[in-house]
Amino acid sequence: MTHDVETTGLPFERTIIHSGTARNAAAPPPRSEGLGGLPTFREILATMALSLAVTALLVCGLLSFAYERFYQALGVNPADIGLTFGVAVSRSVGFTVTFAVAVALVAVAVRLILARPLRRLRAHSGWTRTFHSTDFALVLGCYVALGLLAIFAAAAVISPVTSYTAKAANAARSGNAVRPLQLYGLPLLAMQAEPAAVQPTNKARTLPGIWDLNDRSVLYLGQAGGVGVLYDADRGRVVYTPMDLVVLHVSNCAGPAPPAACRSTRTAR
């Protein structure tokens, strides 16, 4: 729309006002969309960050459950052997990061695949048209496949961890060694019980609970604050001893000739 205003006495001068070119300075600029309806880089980063955080929390929760189940079966608090939450997470950081990155990449891939179908579905005005569209079938199929993949991935991690934890607890109660768990070549669970022979020092002669362990085979669970935790499977008891009062001869289950306690544990697994 154009207004032409002629001035008096100046027939060749006119003021032209183009109302169509006027723009309100306070109006927000149009929202920029991704190329071809694809999500923006910020949206991709948000999807990846959310997937990483959720996966890491779930894996850490599974680790806490496994440690509590194993050590409570022996009557030990994980903190008594220095296995705090931070230590447990640090020992399984390789598996946690790898698994979380894999989940994040799958989530981003699905987000990219479904970007255009979801945009077209939002543009549909009627539910009937949306329900019978090809885009709806594609989105529904992707969500179902993603749900099945999530169930499979969770089972591939939860089932070995729970099974190993139960077998490890039974092995330790029987006096057999327990080694850390590696899942798909990556360290996951740091629980262990090493066969050891105890030789108390002369300072321990007045401590019957420790002196009774002389030349006995026990399981060394770990230590914290200079106090070692030993499990006597024959008597089904836990012994806390200052490490300066005993000499431990810990068997090397990873060596070329492991003792019988180590070999029986491998069979039990």
ChimeraX attribute file (.defattr): number of C-alpha atoms within 10 A of each C-alpha:
attribute: neighborCount
match mode: 1-to-1
recipient: residues
	/A:1	7
	/A:2	9
	/A:3	11
	/A:4	10
	/A:5	11
	/A:6	13
	/A:7	11
	/A:8	9
	/A:9	7
	/A:10	8
	/A:11	8
	/A:12	8
	/A:13	11
	/A:14	13
	/A:15	10
	/A:16	11
	/A:17	13
	/A:18	11
	/A:19	10
	/A:20	8
	/A:21	7
	/A:22	8
	/A:23	8
	/A:24	6
	/A:25	7
	/A:26	6
	/A:27	7
	/A:28	7
	/A:29	7
	/A:30	6
	/A:31	6
	/A:32	7
	/A:33	10
	/A:34	12
	/A:35	8
	/A:36	8
	/A:37	14
	/A:38	17
	/A:39	18
	/A:40	14
	/A:41	10
	/A:42	9
	/A:43	14
	/A:44	18
	/A:45	13
	/A:46	13
	/A:47	16
	/A:48	19
	/A:49	14
	/A:50	13
	/A:51	20
	/A:52	22
	/A:53	12
	/A:54	13
	/A:55	19
	/A:56	20
	/A:57	13
	/A:58	14
	/A:59	22
	/A:60	18
	/A:61	12
	/A:62	15
	/A:63	22
	/A:64	17
	/A:65	14
	/A:66	21
	/A:67	21
	/A:68	14
	/A:69	15
	/A:70	24
	/A:71	21
	/A:72	13
	/A:73	16
	/A:74	18
	/A:75	12
	/A:76	19
	/A:77	16
	/A:78	21
	/A:79	13
	/A:80	17
	/A:81	20
	/A:82	16
	/A:83	19
	/A:84	15
	/A:85	15
	/A:86	9
	/A:87	13
	/A:88	20
	/A:89	21
	/A:90	13
	/A:91	15
	/A:92	20
	/A:93	17
	/A:94	13
	/A:95	21
	/A:96	22
	/A:97	15
	/A:98	13
	/A:99	17
	/A:100	21
	/A:101	18
	/A:102	13
	/A:103	20
	/A:104	23
	/A:105	16
	/A:106	15
	/A:107	19
	/A:108	19
	/A:109	12
	/A:110	15
	/A:111	17
	/A:112	16
	/A:113	16
	/A:114	19
	/A:115	16
	/A:116	16
	/A:117	19
	/A:118	16
	/A:119	13
	/A:120	14
	/A:121	19
	/A:122	11
	/A:123	10
	/A:124	13
	/A:125	9
	/A:126	10
	/A:127	10
	/A:128	9
	/A:129	12
	/A:130	17
	/A:131	13
	/A:132	10
	/A:133	15
	/A:134	13
	/A:135	18
	/A:136	17
	/A:137	14
	/A:138	15
	/A:139	18
	/A:140	13
	/A:141	12
	/A:142	15
	/A:143	14
	/A:144	12
	/A:145	12
	/A:146	15
	/A:147	12
	/A:148	12
	/A:149	14
	/A:150	13
	/A:151	11
	/A:152	12
	/A:153	13
	/A:154	13
	/A:155	12
	/A:156	12
	/A:157	16
	/A:158	16
	/A:159	11
	/A:160	12
	/A:161	20
	/A:162	17
	/A:163	12
	/A:164	20
	/A:165	23
	/A:166	15
	/A:167	15
	/A:168	27
	/A:169	20
	/A:170	18
	/A:171	22
	/A:172	27
	/A:173	19
	/A:174	16
	/A:175	24
	/A:176	26
	/A:177	28
	/A:178	28
	/A:179	18
	/A:180	14
	/A:181	20
	/A:182	14
	/A:183	14
	/A:184	9
	/A:185	8
	/A:186	14
	/A:187	16
	/A:188	24
	/A:189	23
	/A:190	19
	/A:191	20
	/A:192	19
	/A:193	23
	/A:194	24
	/A:195	27
	/A:196	22
	/A:197	19
	/A:198	22
	/A:199	19
	/A:200	22
	/A:201	14
	/A:202	10
	/A:203	11
	/A:204	18
	/A:205	13
	/A:206	9
	/A:207	12
	/A:208	9
	/A:209	12
	/A:210	20
	/A:211	19
	/A:212	14
	/A:213	18
	/A:214	14
	/A:215	14
	/A:216	13
	/A:217	20
	/A:218	26
	/A:219	28
	/A:220	25
	/A:221	24
	/A:222	18
	/A:223	19
	/A:224	15
	/A:225	10
	/A:226	11
	/A:227	18
	/A:228	21
	/A:229	21
	/A:230	26
	/A:231	26
	/A:232	21
	/A:233	18
	/A:234	12
	/A:235	8
	/A:236	12
	/A:237	13
	/A:238	17
	/A:239	17
	/A:240	14
	/A:241	19
	/A:242	16
	/A:243	16
	/A:244	13
	/A:245	18
	/A:246	21
	/A:247	14
	/A:248	17
	/A:249	15
	/A:250	15
	/A:251	19
	/A:252	14
	/A:253	20
	/A:254	9
	/A:255	8
	/A:256	7
	/A:257	11
	/A:258	12
	/A:259	15
	/A:260	13
	/A:261	21
	/A:262	23
	/A:263	14
	/A:264	15
	/A:265	21
	/A:266	15
	/A:267	7
	/A:268	12
	/A:269	12
